[in-house]
Amino acid sequence: MVSNVPTAALELSAILAHSRDHVVIADGEGRVLKASASCASVYGITLQALVGSSVFDLERDGVLSPSITVRVLQTGGECQLMQQTRTGRSVMAEAYPVHENGRIVRVVSFSKDMTDIRMLQLEYELLHRQLAAQDARASHDTDIPELPTCNARMREIAALVRRVAPTDASVLLLGETGVGKTLVASMLHRLGEHRHGVFVEANCGAIPESLFESEMFGYVTGAFSGAARGGKAGLAERADGGTLFLDEIAELPLSLQSKLLRVIQDGRVTRLGSTEPRTVNFRLVAATNQNLEERLADGRFRLDLYHRLNVVPITIPPLRERREDIPLFIQRSLATLNQRYEKQKVLTPECWTDLLNRDWPGNVRELENLIERLYVTSAHDAIQGDGMPESVAQMSTHAEAMDPPPRQTLREAVERAEKISLEQALRVCQSTYEIAEYLGTSQPTIFRKLRKYGLHIAAVRCT
């Protein structure tokens, strides 16, 4: 029996059925006319629901985020962009208008899942450079090379850093551990008036209270037993002419907050054991992953010091709230490692899928640590991701599915959750200080908890 279907229609149906790209054809009003079957899995919508829908409605509902067809209809020209689908995939899309009598009658778009082919890593890197150059021209050069981002909120932060950096205003960086507060602090230094001075970083949570005063303000000969001959300049004095970055400022003991406040107010520091003040002039940047307002309420942080630090607050969002940036950090980490070890390793599609679908509770630091771990432990140039640790949520879900825990007291439940969190941190951190940053607490607390649960860094790493 001879088919009455035109050959061209049969050819198009074959292309849509077998194309490795995800193809969508829309009319000049944005109505989807045809789509390849593969679109269902990547965009999380059935083919029946997709065909006949408006791309404007699909963008509004988050199915297409953003819709490249909408961009073509708005601009009248071809377009390329990255999409983040509600199924958690990062997709590179390109679309082309079809004109008839001077108007757009069709928009044909092609998209590729980033996990489809290994060479997409190189294509995406090139595309990002092109888009970044376009965005930089549109935003009057507010991009900062050290802070790669496709996220609108992060671009606002980059612009704010450029505006604030040339001033002497104190900056308070807020956000979860690992989001990049130290990086932003160093950028404020590099772009500021004190860039020719030194960048001095002080981790307030890592300096024991008994040593903090001598470390921060310095000391003179004979100030205490064991003091070095000739004395020693403190961190505040060494930062003179540069930038003093006080990380984990919330961990600063209350007894020392007033002394730090006096240095900030007066611009003078007196070494321990001396009565002669020394003039200092530095840019102050502080950071914390704690809620300082809660500490103010319960009397653990001075209000006057808070106001001195909180002149320009900048809250850096966690990586899970800017998922479009995850591929950028993966690419950057992989490129850095390839350059360091003079190799050309790539991630397999399965590894890409796992990395893109994670929530990254430890944010950028966790991502970079895990990429390096996978890189150095991989025996092949194609990194499979074998032995990749599960997330804390996955570990808890699997444990409960295998053997639901017996009835517990609240204390027992808290201890169980603590142990799971510590075990997860031990898989990606190499010291108690890293674990403290990863879990948002102090190093002494981590040391006590590890001892309490009988956990050891070396033992867990070797399993």
C-alpha positions as CSV (number, residue, x, y, z in Angstrom):
1,M,0.0,0.0,0.0
2,V,1.4,3.4,-1.0
3,S,1.5,6.1,1.7
4,N,-0.2,9.4,1.0
5,V,2.1,11.2,3.5
6,P,4.5,13.6,1.7
7,T,8.1,12.5,1.7
8,A,9.2,15.7,3.4
9,A,6.8,15.0,6.3
10,L,8.2,11.5,6.6
11,E,11.8,12.8,6.6
12,L,10.9,15.4,9.3
13,S,9.2,12.7,11.4
14,A,12.4,10.5,11.1
15,I,14.6,13.4,12.1
16,L,12.5,14.2,15.2
17,A,12.3,10.6,16.2
18,H,16.0,9.8,16.0
19,S,17.9,13.1,16.5
20,R,20.3,13.2,19.4
21,D,19.5,16.9,19.8
22,H,16.3,18.0,21.4
23,V,14.4,19.7,18.5
24,V,11.4,22.1,19.0
25,I,9.6,23.8,16.1
26,A,7.3,26.7,16.9
27,D,5.2,29.1,14.8
28,G,5.5,32.8,14.7
29,E,3.2,33.2,17.6
30,G,5.2,30.9,19.8
31,R,3.0,27.9,19.6
32,V,4.9,24.6,19.6
33,L,4.1,22.7,16.4
34,K,6.5,19.7,16.6
35,A,9.1,18.4,19.0
36,S,11.4,15.5,19.2
37,A,10.5,12.7,21.5
38,S,13.7,13.3,23.5
39,C,12.4,16.6,24.8
40,A,10.1,14.9,27.2
41,S,12.9,13.6,29.4
42,V,15.0,16.7,29.4
43,Y,12.2,19.2,30.0
44,G,10.0,17.1,32.3
45,I,6.9,17.3,30.2
46,T,5.1,14.8,28.0
47,L,5.4,15.2,24.2
48,Q,1.6,15.5,24.1
49,A,1.6,18.3,26.6
50,L,4.5,20.1,24.9
51,V,3.0,20.1,21.4
52,G,0.4,22.8,21.1
53,S,1.6,24.7,24.1
54,S,2.8,28.4,24.1
55,V,6.5,28.9,24.7
56,F,5.5,32.0,26.7
57,D,3.4,29.8,29.1
58,L,6.1,27.2,29.2
59,E,8.6,29.9,30.3
60,R,6.2,31.3,32.9
61,D,5.7,27.8,34.3
62,G,9.4,27.1,34.5
63,V,9.5,24.3,31.9
64,L,11.8,26.4,29.7
65,S,14.0,28.6,31.8
66,P,14.5,30.7,29.8
67,S,12.8,30.0,26.5
68,I,15.1,30.5,23.6
69,T,12.2,30.7,21.2
70,V,10.8,33.7,23.1
71,R,14.2,35.4,22.8
72,V,14.2,34.8,19.0
73,L,10.7,36.2,18.7
74,Q,11.7,39.2,20.8
75,T,14.9,40.0,19.0
76,G,14.2,38.7,15.5
77,G,17.6,37.0,15.2
78,E,19.3,33.8,16.0
79,C,20.2,33.1,19.6
80,Q,22.3,30.9,21.9
81,L,21.9,30.5,25.7
82,M,22.1,28.1,28.6
83,Q,18.9,26.7,30.1
84,Q,18.3,25.2,33.5
85,T,15.4,22.7,33.3
86,R,13.2,21.8,36.2
87,T,14.5,18.2,35.9
88,G,17.9,19.6,37.1
89,R,19.7,19.5,33.7
90,S,21.8,22.2,32.2
91,V,21.1,22.5,28.5
92,M,22.8,24.5,25.8
93,A,20.3,25.7,23.3
94,E,20.4,27.5,20.0
95,A,17.5,28.7,17.8
96,Y,17.0,30.2,14.4
97,P,14.1,32.2,12.9
98,V,12.5,31.2,9.6
99,H,11.3,34.3,7.7
100,E,8.5,34.6,5.1
101,N,7.6,37.9,3.5
102,G,9.6,39.8,6.1
103,R,8.0,38.1,9.2
104,I,8.9,35.2,11.4
105,V,6.8,32.2,10.6
106,R,8.8,29.5,12.3
107,V,11.4,29.2,15.1
108,V,13.6,26.0,15.0
109,S,15.5,25.3,18.2
110,F,18.1,22.7,19.0
111,S,19.3,21.9,22.5
112,K,22.0,19.6,23.9
113,D,22.1,18.1,27.3
114,M,25.5,18.8,28.7
115,T,25.9,15.2,29.6
116,D,25.3,14.0,26.0
117,I,28.8,14.3,24.6
118,R,32.2,14.8,26.1
119,M,33.2,17.5,23.6
120,L,30.4,19.7,24.9
121,Q,32.7,20.8,27.7
122,L,34.8,22.7,25.2
123,E,31.8,24.0,23.4
124,Y,30.2,25.3,26.6
125,E,33.4,27.0,27.7
126,L,33.6,28.8,24.4
127,L,29.9,29.8,24.6
128,H,30.3,31.1,28.1
129,R,33.1,33.4,27.1
130,Q,31.0,34.7,24.3
131,L,28.0,35.3,26.5
132,A,30.2,36.8,29.2
133,A,31.7,39.3,26.8
134,Q,28.2,40.3,25.6
135,D,26.9,40.6,29.2
136,A,30.0,42.7,30.2
137,R,29.3,45.2,27.4
138,A,25.6,45.4,28.5
139,S,26.4,45.8,32.2
140,H,29.2,48.4,31.7
141,D,32.0,46.0,32.7
142,T,30.7,44.9,36.1
143,D,32.1,41.3,35.7
144,I,35.0,40.2,37.9
145,P,37.2,37.5,36.3
146,E,37.7,35.7,39.7
147,L,33.9,35.4,40.1
148,P,32.5,33.6,37.1
149,T,28.7,33.6,37.2
150,C,25.6,33.4,35.0
151,N,23.4,34.2,38.0
152,A,21.6,37.6,38.1
153,R,22.0,38.0,41.9
154,M,25.7,37.2,41.7
155,R,26.2,39.8,39.0
156,E,24.6,42.4,41.3
157,I,27.1,41.4,44.0
158,A,29.9,41.8,41.5
159,A,28.7,45.2,40.6
160,L,28.4,46.2,44.3
161,V,31.9,45.0,44.9
162,R,33.2,47.2,42.2
163,R,31.3,50.2,43.6
164,V,32.4,49.6,47.2
165,A,36.0,48.6,46.7
166,P,37.5,52.1,46.1
167,T,35.9,53.4,49.3
168,D,37.1,52.9,52.9
169,A,33.7,51.6,54.1
170,S,33.8,48.4,56.2
171,V,32.2,45.4,54.5
172,L,30.5,42.5,56.3
173,L,30.3,39.3,54.1
174,L,27.5,36.9,55.0
175,G,26.7,33.5,53.8
176,E,27.2,29.7,54.3
177,T,30.6,28.2,54.6
178,G,32.3,27.6,51.3
179,V,30.3,30.2,49.2
180,G,33.4,32.3,48.5
181,K,33.6,34.9,51.2
182,T,37.4,34.9,51.2
183,L,37.4,35.3,47.4
184,V,35.2,38.3,47.6
185,A,37.3,39.8,50.4
186,S,40.4,39.4,48.3
187,M,38.6,41.1,45.4
188,L,37.7,44.1,47.6
189,H,41.4,44.4,48.4
190,R,42.6,44.0,44.8
191,L,40.1,46.6,43.5
192,G,40.5,49.0,46.4
193,E,42.8,51.9,47.3
194,H,44.8,49.6,49.6
195,R,45.7,47.1,46.8
196,H,49.4,48.0,47.0
197,G,49.5,46.9,50.7
198,V,49.2,43.4,52.1
199,F,46.1,41.3,52.5
200,V,46.1,39.9,56.0
201,E,43.6,37.2,56.9
202,A,42.7,36.3,60.4
203,N,40.5,33.3,61.2
204,C,38.9,34.4,64.5
205,G,37.6,30.9,65.1
206,A,41.0,29.2,64.8
207,I,42.9,31.5,67.2
208,P,42.7,30.3,70.8
209,E,41.2,33.0,73.1
210,S,44.4,33.0,75.2
211,L,46.5,33.8,72.2
212,F,44.2,36.1,70.3
213,E,45.3,39.4,71.9
214,S,49.0,38.8,71.2
215,E,48.2,37.5,67.7
216,M,46.0,40.4,66.8
217,F,47.7,43.3,68.5
218,G,51.3,42.0,68.8
219,Y,53.6,42.2,71.9
220,V,56.9,43.6,73.1
221,T,59.9,41.8,74.6
222,G,59.1,40.4,78.1
223,A,55.3,40.8,77.7
224,F,54.8,37.2,78.8
225,S,56.8,34.1,79.4
226,G,58.2,32.8,76.1
227,A,57.7,36.1,74.2
228,A,60.1,36.4,71.3
229,R,63.1,38.7,71.7
230,G,62.4,42.0,70.0
231,G,58.6,41.4,70.2
232,K,56.3,40.8,67.3
233,A,53.9,42.9,65.2
234,G,50.2,41.7,65.4
235,L,47.9,41.1,62.5
236,A,46.3,44.5,62.7
237,E,49.8,46.2,62.6
238,R,50.9,44.0,59.7
239,A,47.8,45.0,57.7
240,D,48.8,48.7,57.9
241,G,48.4,50.2,54.4
242,G,46.5,47.1,53.2
243,T,43.4,45.1,54.1
244,L,42.6,43.2,57.3
245,F,40.1,40.3,56.7
246,L,38.5,39.0,59.9
247,D,36.9,35.6,59.0
248,E,34.5,33.9,61.3
249,I,34.1,37.2,63.2
250,A,31.1,35.7,65.2
251,E,33.5,33.4,66.9
252,L,35.5,36.3,68.5
253,P,35.2,36.0,72.3
254,L,33.1,38.8,73.9
255,S,36.0,39.8,76.1
256,L,38.1,40.7,73.0
257,Q,35.4,42.5,71.0
258,S,35.9,45.7,72.9
259,K,39.6,45.7,72.3
260,L,39.1,45.2,68.5
261,L,36.5,48.0,68.5
262,R,39.0,50.4,70.0
263,V,41.5,49.7,67.3
264,I,38.9,50.2,64.6
265,Q,37.6,53.4,66.1
266,D,40.9,55.0,67.0
267,G,43.1,53.7,64.2
268,R,45.7,52.9,66.8
269,V,47.0,49.6,68.2
270,T,49.0,49.0,71.4
271,R,51.2,45.9,71.6
272,L,50.7,43.6,74.6
273,G,53.1,44.8,77.4
274,S,53.5,48.3,75.9
275,T,52.0,51.7,76.6
276,E,52.9,53.3,73.3
277,P,50.2,53.2,70.6
278,R,51.0,52.7,66.9
279,T,48.9,54.3,64.2
280,V,47.5,51.8,61.7
281,N,45.4,52.4,58.5
282,F,43.8,49.4,56.9
283,R,40.7,48.4,55.0
284,L,38.5,46.2,57.2
285,V,36.5,43.3,55.8
286,A,34.7,40.8,58.1
287,A,32.9,37.6,57.4
288,T,30.7,35.1,59.1
289,N,28.4,32.1,58.4
290,Q,26.5,32.8,61.6
291,N,23.5,34.9,62.3
292,L,24.9,38.0,64.1
293,E,21.5,39.4,64.9
294,E,20.8,36.3,67.0
295,R,24.1,36.7,68.8
296,L,23.3,40.3,69.5
297,A,19.9,39.3,71.0
298,D,21.5,36.8,73.4
299,G,24.4,39.1,74.3
300,R,27.2,37.2,72.6
301,F,28.1,40.1,70.2
302,R,28.5,43.8,70.9
303,L,26.0,46.1,69.2
304,D,28.6,48.9,68.7
305,L,31.1,46.5,67.0
306,Y,28.3,45.1,64.8
307,H,27.5,48.6,63.6
308,R,31.1,49.3,62.9
309,L,31.4,46.1,60.8
310,N,28.0,46.2,59.1
311,V,28.5,49.4,57.0
312,V,28.1,47.5,53.8
313,P,26.6,44.0,54.2
314,I,26.9,41.6,51.3
315,T,25.1,38.3,51.5
316,I,26.5,35.6,49.1
317,P,23.9,33.0,48.1
318,P,24.6,29.3,48.4
319,L,25.4,27.3,45.3
320,R,22.0,25.5,45.4
321,E,20.4,28.9,44.8
322,R,22.5,29.6,41.7
323,R,22.6,26.2,40.1
324,E,23.4,27.7,36.7
325,D,26.9,28.4,38.1
326,I,27.6,24.8,39.0
327,P,28.9,23.9,35.4
328,L,31.1,27.0,35.5
329,F,32.9,25.9,38.7
330,I,33.2,22.3,37.5
331,Q,34.8,23.5,34.3
332,R,37.1,25.9,36.1
333,S,38.2,23.3,38.6
334,L,38.8,20.8,35.8
335,A,40.8,23.3,33.8
336,T,42.9,24.2,36.8
337,L,43.7,20.6,37.5
338,N,44.5,19.8,33.9
339,Q,46.9,22.7,33.8
340,R,48.5,21.8,37.1
341,Y,49.1,18.2,36.2
342,E,49.6,18.7,32.5
343,K,46.8,16.3,31.5
344,Q,43.6,16.5,29.5
345,K,41.1,14.7,31.7
346,V,37.4,15.0,31.1
347,L,34.3,14.0,33.0
348,T,32.1,11.2,31.7
349,P,28.4,11.9,31.1
350,E,27.4,9.8,34.2
351,C,29.8,11.9,36.3
352,W,28.4,15.2,34.9
353,T,24.9,14.1,35.8
354,D,25.8,13.2,39.4
355,L,27.7,16.5,39.9
356,L,24.9,18.7,38.4
357,N,22.2,17.1,40.5
358,R,23.9,17.6,43.9
359,D,22.8,20.3,46.3
360,W,26.4,21.0,47.5
361,P,25.8,21.8,51.2
362,G,29.5,22.8,51.4
363,N,29.1,25.0,48.3
364,V,32.0,25.9,46.1
365,R,34.6,24.6,48.5
366,E,32.9,21.2,48.6
367,L,32.6,21.1,44.8
368,E,36.3,22.0,44.2
369,N,37.5,19.5,46.8
370,L,35.4,16.7,45.3
371,I,36.5,17.5,41.7
372,E,40.1,17.3,42.9
373,R,39.5,14.0,44.7
374,L,37.9,12.5,41.6
375,Y,40.7,13.8,39.4
376,V,43.6,12.5,41.4
377,T,42.0,9.1,42.2
378,S,40.9,8.4,38.6
379,A,43.2,6.0,36.8
380,H,41.9,7.1,33.4
381,D,41.6,10.3,31.5
382,A,37.8,9.9,31.4
383,I,36.7,10.4,35.1
384,Q,34.0,8.0,36.0
385,G,33.2,9.3,39.4
386,D,33.6,5.8,41.0
387,G,33.3,6.0,44.8
388,M,31.7,9.4,44.7
389,P,30.3,10.1,48.2
390,E,26.6,10.3,48.7
391,S,25.0,13.5,50.1
392,V,23.9,13.5,53.7
393,A,20.3,13.4,52.6
394,Q,20.9,10.4,50.4
395,M,22.8,8.6,53.1
396,S,19.9,9.2,55.6
397,T,17.3,8.1,53.1
398,H,19.2,4.9,52.2
399,A,19.8,4.1,55.9
400,E,16.1,4.5,56.8
401,A,15.0,2.4,53.8
402,M,17.3,-0.5,54.7
403,D,16.5,-0.6,58.4
404,P,14.2,2.0,60.0
405,P,15.7,3.2,63.3
406,P,14.0,2.2,66.5
407,R,12.3,4.6,68.7
408,Q,14.7,7.3,69.8
409,T,14.9,10.1,72.3
410,L,15.5,13.6,70.9
411,R,19.1,13.5,72.2
412,E,19.7,10.2,70.4
413,A,18.2,11.5,67.2
414,V,20.4,14.6,67.3
415,E,23.5,12.5,68.0
416,R,22.7,10.3,65.1
417,A,22.3,13.3,62.8
418,E,25.6,14.7,64.1
419,K,27.5,11.5,63.3
420,I,26.1,11.3,59.8
421,S,27.1,14.9,59.1
422,L,30.6,14.3,60.5
423,E,31.0,11.1,58.4
424,Q,30.0,13.1,55.2
425,A,32.4,15.9,56.0
426,L,35.2,13.4,56.6
427,R,34.8,12.2,53.0
428,V,35.6,15.6,51.5
429,C,37.7,17.4,54.2
430,Q,41.3,16.8,55.1
431,S,41.6,18.6,58.5
432,T,39.5,19.5,61.5
433,Y,39.7,23.2,60.4
434,E,38.2,22.3,57.0
435,I,35.5,20.2,58.7
436,A,34.6,23.2,61.0
437,E,34.2,25.5,58.0
438,Y,32.2,22.8,56.1
439,L,29.8,22.3,58.9
440,G,29.7,25.9,60.1
441,T,31.1,25.5,63.6
442,S,34.4,25.9,65.5
443,Q,37.4,23.6,65.3
444,P,37.4,22.8,69.0
445,T,33.8,21.6,68.6
446,I,34.7,19.4,65.7
447,F,37.6,17.9,67.7
448,R,35.3,17.1,70.6
449,K,32.6,15.6,68.4
450,L,35.1,13.4,66.5
451,R,36.4,12.0,69.8
452,K,32.9,11.5,71.1
453,Y,31.9,9.3,68.1
454,G,35.2,7.6,67.7
455,L,35.8,9.0,64.2
456,H,39.2,9.7,62.8
457,I,40.2,11.5,59.6
458,A,42.8,9.0,58.4
459,A,40.6,6.0,59.2
460,V,37.6,7.2,57.3
461,R,39.7,8.4,54.3
462,C,41.3,4.9,53.9
463,T,38.0,3.0,53.9
